[in-house]
Amino acid sequence: MGRGGAKGMHGPMLTRTTATLGLTPTIDTTLWQSLCLANVMTAFATTRRYVWQSIGALGVVELTAPTRVACVDAGLKRVGVAAEARKYFALHAQLDIEHSKAWNAEALVPLVSEDPSRAKYIAEGAVMRLICGEQCFDTYRAHLWAHAHPLVYAAE
């Protein structure tokens, strides 16, 4: 999270991206699927009862992030967004590969080795996060493609 330097923290990097793109996100203009995903992650993290689901959900975020953010970075680059505004995505496309390996080795394996009954709850959290993510991206895709110019896709 930036190791104490604001320029490397998630919030400021994403704020630069939204400012560069002229976006002003609000709850009222956020698709409900995205709010659902945020609420699931928050519920897991704020309710001790769901600690194992939270660990599974966080683990799958690390596992899937490199591919997801690399695609966002490539798309932003393709439409001419400056490197500084894409920094979060470019950086995490690489960093999260190591984060995922570390999460598996240092969190998941020891926790399940200590008590194998945890595995089903960790998997449950991972699957819930994957389902929420899938619903988000299906909705984003439908929303964006509905407004796309037909020639943009014909040329690809």
TORMARGU-672472 format. One record per residue: residue in one letter; chain; x, y, z of N, C-alpha, C, O in turn. Coordinates in steps of 0.2 Angstrom, whole numbers, plus 5000, padded with zeros to 4 digits. Layout:
BEGIN
 lumti bamar n.xx n.yy n.zz ca.xx ca.yy ca.zz c.xx c.yy c.zz o.xx o.yy o.zz
     a     A    X    Y    Z     X     Y     Z    X    Y    Z    X    Y    Z
...
This chain:
BEGIN
 lumti bamar n.xx n.yy n.zz ca.xx ca.yy ca.zz c.xx c.yy c.zz o.xx o.yy o.zz
     m     A 5004 4994 5000  5000  5000  5000 5004 5006 5000 5003 5011 5003
     g     A 5010 5006 4996  5014  5012  4996 5020 5013 5001 5024 5017 5000
     r     A 5020 5008 5006  5025  5008  5011 5026 5015 5014 5032 5017 5015
     g     A 5020 5018 5015  5021  5025  5018 5021 5031 5014 5020 5036 5016
     g     A 5022 5029 5007  5022  5035  5002 5016 5035 4999 5013 5031 4996
     a     A 5013 5041 4999  5006  5042  4996 5006 5041 4989 5001 5038 4987
     k     A 5011 5042 4985  5011  5041  4978 5010 5034 4976 5007 5032 4971
     g     A 5012 5029 4981  5011  5022  4980 5005 5019 4983 5004 5013 4982
     m     A 5001 5023 4986  4995  5020  4990 4989 5019 4985 4989 5023 4980
     h     A 4985 5014 4986  4980  5013  4981 4975 5019 4980 4974 5021 4974
     g     A 4973 5022 4985  4968  5028  4985 4971 5033 4980 4967 5035 4975
     p     A 4977 5036 4982  4979  5041  4977 4980 5039 4970 4979 5043 4965
     m     A 4983 5033 4969  4984  5031  4962 4977 5030 4958 4977 5033 4953
     l     A 4972 5028 4962  4965  5027  4958 4962 5034 4958 4958 5035 4953
     t     A 4963 5039 4962  4961  5045  4962 4964 5049 4956 4960 5052 4952
     r     A 4970 5048 4954  4973  5051  4948 4970 5048 4942 4969 5052 4937
     t     A 4969 5042 4942  4965  5039  4936 4958 5042 4935 4957 5044 4930
     t     A 4954 5042 4940  4948  5045  4940 4948 5052 4938 4944 5055 4934
     a     A 4953 5056 4941  4953  5063  4939 4955 5064 4932 4953 5068 4928
     t     A 4960 5060 4929  4963  5060  4922 4957 5059 4917 4956 5062 4912
     l     A 4953 5054 4919  4947  5052  4915 4941 5057 4916 4936 5056 4912
     g     A 4941 5061 4920  4936  5066  4922 4930 5062 4925 4924 5064 4923
     l     A 4931 5057 4929  4926  5053  4932 4924 5056 4939 4929 5058 4942
     t     A 4918 5056 4940  4916  5058  4947 4911 5053 4950 4905 5054 4950
     p     A 4914 5047 4952  4909  5041  4954 4906 5043 4961 4908 5046 4965
     t     A 4899 5041 4961  4895  5042  4967 4891 5035 4968 4891 5031 4963
     i     A 4889 5034 4973  4885  5028  4975 4879 5028 4970 4877 5022 4967
     d     A 4876 5033 4969  4870  5034  4965 4871 5032 4957 4866 5029 4954
     t     A 4877 5033 4955  4879  5031  4948 4883 5024 4947 4885 5023 4942
     t     A 4884 5021 4953  4887  5015  4953 4883 5009 4952 4877 5009 4955
     l     A 4884 5005 4947  4880  4999  4946 4879 4994 4952 4884 4994 4956
     w     A 4873 4992 4953  4872  4988  4959 4876 4982 4960 4878 4980 4966
     q     A 4878 4979 4955  4883  4973  4955 4889 4975 4958 4892 4971 4962
     s     A 4892 4981 4957  4898  4983  4960 4897 4985 4967 4902 4983 4971
     l     A 4892 4988 4969  4890  4989  4976 4889 4982 4980 4891 4982 4986
     c     A 4886 4977 4977  4885  4971  4980 4892 4968 4981 4893 4965 4987
     l     A 4897 4968 4976  4904  4965  4977 4907 4969 4983 4910 4965 4988
     a     A 4906 4975 4983  4910  4979  4989 4906 4977 4996 4910 4977 5001
     n     A 4900 4976 4996  4896  4974  5002 4898 4967 5004 4899 4966 5010
     v     A 4899 4963 5000  4901  4956  5002 4908 4956 5005 4909 4953 5010
     m     A 4912 4960 5002  4919  4960  5004 4919 4963 5011 4923 4961 5016
     t     A 4915 4969 5012  4915  4972  5018 4912 4968 5024 4914 4968 5029
     a     A 4906 4964 5022  4903  4960  5027 4908 4955 5029 4908 4953 5035
     f     A 4912 4952 5025  4917  4947  5027 4922 4950 5031 4923 4946 5036
     a     A 4924 4955 5030  4930  4958  5034 4927 4961 5040 4932 4962 5045
     t     A 4921 4963 5041  4919  4966  5047 4915 4961 5052 4913 4963 5057
     t     A 4914 4955 5050  4911  4950  5054 4915 4944 5055 4916 4941 5051
     r     A 4917 4944 5062  4922  4939  5063 4920 4932 5061 4924 4927 5060
     r     A 4913 4931 5061  4910  4924  5060 4912 4922 5053 4913 4916 5051
     y     A 4914 4927 5048  4916  4925  5041 4923 4926 5040 4925 4927 5034
     v     A 4927 4925 5045  4934  4926  5044 4937 4921 5039 4941 4923 5035
     w     A 4935 4915 5038  4938  4910  5033 4935 4912 5026 4939 4912 5022
     q     A 4929 4914 5026  4927  4916  5019 4930 4923 5017 4932 4923 5011
     s     A 4932 4927 5022  4936  4933  5020 4942 4931 5017 4945 4934 5013
     i     A 4946 4927 5021  4952  4924  5018 4952 4921 5011 4956 4923 5007
     g     A 4947 4918 5010  4946  4915  5003 4945 4920 4998 4947 4920 4993
     a     A 4940 4925 5000  4939  4930  4995 4945 4935 4994 4946 4936 4988
     l     A 4949 4936 4999  4955  4940  4998 4960 4936 4994 4963 4939 4989
     g     A 4960 4930 4995  4965  4925  4991 4963 4925 4984 4968 4925 4980
     v     A 4957 4925 4982  4955  4925  4975 4956 4931 4972 4957 4932 4966
     v     A 4955 4937 4976  4957  4943  4973 4964 4944 4971 4966 4946 4965
     e     A 4969 4941 4975  4976  4941  4973 4977 4936 4967 4981 4938 4963
     l     A 4974 4931 4967  4974  4926  4962 4972 4929 4955 4976 4928 4950
     t     A 4967 4932 4955  4964  4935  4948 4966 4942 4946 4965 4944 4941
     a     A 4969 4946 4951  4971  4953  4950 4975 4954 4944 4974 4958 4940
     p     A 4981 4950 4944  4986  4951  4938 4983 4951 4931 4984 4956 4927
     t     A 4978 4947 4930  4975  4946  4923 4970 4952 4922 4970 4955 4917
     r     A 4966 4953 4927  4961  4958  4927 4964 4965 4926 4962 4969 4922
     v     A 4969 4967 4930  4972  4974  4930 4976 4975 4924 4976 4980 4921
     a     A 4979 4969 4921  4983  4970  4915 4978 4971 4909 4980 4975 4905
     c     A 4972 4969 4909  4967  4970  4904 4965 4977 4905 4964 4981 4899
     v     A 4964 4980 4911  4962  4987  4911 4967 4991 4909 4966 4996 4906
     d     A 4973 4990 4911  4979  4994  4909 4980 4994 4901 4981 4999 4898
     a     A 4979 4988 4898  4980  4988  4891 4974 4992 4888 4975 4995 4883
     g     A 4968 4992 4890  4962  4995  4887 4963 5003 4888 4962 5007 4884
     l     A 4966 5005 4894  4967  5012  4895 4973 5015 4891 4972 5020 4888
     k     A 4978 5010 4890  4983  5012  4885 4981 5013 4878 4983 5017 4875
     r     A 4977 5008 4876  4974  5008  4869 4970 5014 4868 4970 5017 4862
     v     A 4967 5017 4873  4963  5023  4871 4967 5030 4873 4964 5035 4873
     g     A 4973 5029 4874  4978  5035  4875 4978 5038 4882 4981 5043 4883
     v     A 4977 5034 4887  4977  5036  4894 4985 5036 4896 4988 5031 4895
     a     A 4987 5042 4899  4994  5042  4901 4996 5037 4906 4992 5035 4910
     a     A 5003 5035 4906  5006  5030  4910 5004 5032 4917 5003 5027 4921
     e     A 5005 5038 4919  5004  5040  4926 4997 5038 4929 4996 5036 4935
     a     A 4992 5039 4925  4985  5038  4926 4984 5030 4926 4979 5028 4930
     r     A 4988 5027 4923  4987  5019  4923 4991 5016 4928 4991 5009 4928
     k     A 4995 5019 4932  5000  5016  4936 4998 5011 4941 5001 5006 4941
     y     A 4992 5012 4944  4989  5007  4948 4988 5000 4945 4990 4995 4947
     f     A 4986 5000 4939  4984  4994  4935 4991 4991 4932 4992 4985 4933
     a     A 4995 4995 4930  5002  4992  4927 5006 4989 4933 5009 4984 4932
     l     A 5006 4993 4938  5010  4990  4944 5007 4984 4947 5011 4979 4948
     h     A 5000 4984 4948  4997  4978  4951 4997 4972 4946 4996 4966 4948
     a     A 4998 4973 4940  4998  4967  4935 5004 4963 4936 5004 4957 4935
     q     A 5009 4966 4939  5016  4963  4941 5016 4961 4948 5017 4955 4950
     l     A 5014 4966 4953  5015  4964  4960 5010 4959 4962 5012 4955 4967
     d     A 5004 4959 4960  5000  4954  4962 5001 4947 4960 4998 4942 4963
     i     A 5006 4945 4956  5008  4939  4954 5012 4936 4961 5010 4930 4963
     e     A 5016 4940 4963  5020  4938  4969 5015 4938 4975 5016 4934 4980
     h     A 5011 4943 4976  5006  4943  4981 5002 4937 4982 5001 4934 4987
     s     A 5000 4934 4976  4996  4928  4976 5000 4922 4978 4998 4918 4982
     k     A 5006 4922 4976  5011  4916  4978 5012 4916 4985 5011 4911 4989
     a     A 5013 4922 4988  5014  4923  4995 5008 4921 4999 5008 4918 5004
     w     A 5002 4924 4997  4995  4922  5000 4994 4915 5001 4992 4912 5006
     n     A 4996 4911 4995  4995  4904  4995 5000 4901 5000 4997 4897 5004
     a     A 5006 4902 5000  5011  4899  5004 5011 4901 5011 5012 4897 5016
     e     A 5009 4908 5013  5010  4910  5019 5003 4911 5023 5003 4911 5029
     a     A 4998 4910 5019  4991  4911  5023 4987 4904 5022 4985 4901 5026
     l     A 4985 4903 5015  4981  4897  5014 4983 4891 5016 4980 4887 5020
     v     A 4989 4889 5014  4992  4882  5016 4993 4881 5023 4991 4876 5026
     p     A 4996 4886 5027  4996  4885  5034 4990 4884 5038 4989 4880 5042
     l     A 4985 4889 5036  4978  4888  5039 4975 4882 5038 4972 4879 5042
     v     A 4975 4879 5032  4971  4873  5030 4975 4867 5033 4972 4862 5035
     s     A 4982 4868 5033  4986  4862  5036 4984 4862 5043 4984 4856 5046
     e     A 4984 4867 5047  4982  4867  5054 4975 4864 5055 4974 4861 5060
     d     A 4970 4866 5051  4963  4863  5052 4960 4863 5045 4957 4868 5043
     p     A 4960 4857 5042  4957  4855  5036 4950 4857 5035 4947 4859 5030
     s     A 4946 4858 5041  4939  4859  5040 4938 4867 5038 4933 4869 5036
     r     A 4943 4871 5038  4943  4878  5036 4942 4878 5028 4940 4883 5026
     a     A 4945 4873 5025  4945  4874  5018 4938 4875 5014 4938 4879 5010
     k     A 4933 4872 5017  4927  4873  5014 4924 4880 5015 4921 4883 5010
     y     A 4926 4883 5020  4924  4890  5021 4928 4895 5017 4926 4900 5015
     i     A 4935 4894 5017  4939  4898  5013 4937 4897 5005 4937 4902 5002
     a     A 4935 4891 5003  4933  4890  4996 4926 4894 4995 4925 4897 4990
     e     A 4922 4894 5000  4915  4897  4999 4916 4904 4998 4913 4907 4994
     g     A 4921 4908 5002  4922  4915  5001 4925 4916 4994 4923 4921 4991
     a     A 4930 4912 4992  4933  4913  4986 4927 4912 4980 4927 4916 4976
     v     A 4923 4907 4981  4918  4907  4975 4913 4912 4976 4911 4915 4970
     m     A 4911 4915 4982  4906  4921  4982 4910 4927 4979 4906 4930 4975
     r     A 4916 4928 4980  4919  4934  4977 4920 4933 4969 4919 4938 4966
     l     A 4921 4927 4967  4921  4925  4960 4915 4927 4957 4914 4930 4951
     i     A 4909 4924 4960  4902  4925  4957 4901 4933 4957 4898 4935 4952
     c     A 4902 4937 4962  4901  4944  4962 4905 4947 4957 4903 4952 4953
     g     A 4911 4945 4956  4916  4948  4951 4913 4947 4944 4913 4951 4939
     e     A 4911 4941 4943  4908  4939  4936 4902 4943 4935 4901 4945 4929
     q     A 4898 4944 4940  4892  4948  4938 4893 4955 4937 4890 4958 4933
     c     A 4898 4958 4940  4901  4965  4939 4903 4965 4932 4901 4970 4928
     f     A 4908 4961 4930  4911  4961  4923 4906 4960 4917 4906 4963 4912
     d     A 4901 4955 4919  4896  4954  4914 4891 4961 4913 4890 4963 4907
     t     A 4890 4964 4918  4886  4970  4918 4890 4976 4915 4887 4980 4911
     y     A 4896 4977 4917  4901  4982  4914 4901 4981 4906 4900 4986 4903
     r     A 4902 4975 4904  4903  4973  4897 4896 4975 4893 4897 4978 4888
     a     A 4891 4973 4896  4884  4974  4893 4883 4982 4893 4881 4985 4888
     h     A 4885 4985 4898  4884  4993  4899 4888 4996 4894 4886 5001 4890
     l     A 4895 4994 4893  4899  4998  4889 4898 4996 4882 4898 5000 4877
     w     A 4897 4990 4880  4895  4988  4873 4889 4991 4871 4888 4992 4865
     a     A 4884 4992 4875  4878  4995  4873 4879 5002 4870 4875 5005 4866
     h     A 4885 5006 4873  4886  5012  4871 4892 5013 4866 4894 5018 4864
     a     A 4895 5007 4864  4901  5007  4859 4899 5009 4852 4893 5007 4850
     h     A 4903 5012 4849  4903  5013  4842 4904 5006 4838 4909 5003 4839
     p     A 4900 5004 4833  4900  4997  4830 4907 4997 4827 4909 4991 4826
     l     A 4910 5002 4824  4916  5001  4820 4922 5000 4825 4927 4997 4822
     v     A 4922 5001 4831  4927  5000  4836 4928 4992 4836 4934 4990 4836
     y     A 4923 4988 4836  4924  4981  4837 4925 4978 4830 4928 4972 4830
     a     A 4922 4981 4825  4923  4978  4818 4931 4978 4816 4933 4973 4812
     a     A 4934 4983 4818  4941  4983  4817 4946 4978 4820 4952 4977 4818
     e     A 4944 4976 4826  4948  4972  4830 4948 4964 4828 4951 4960 4831
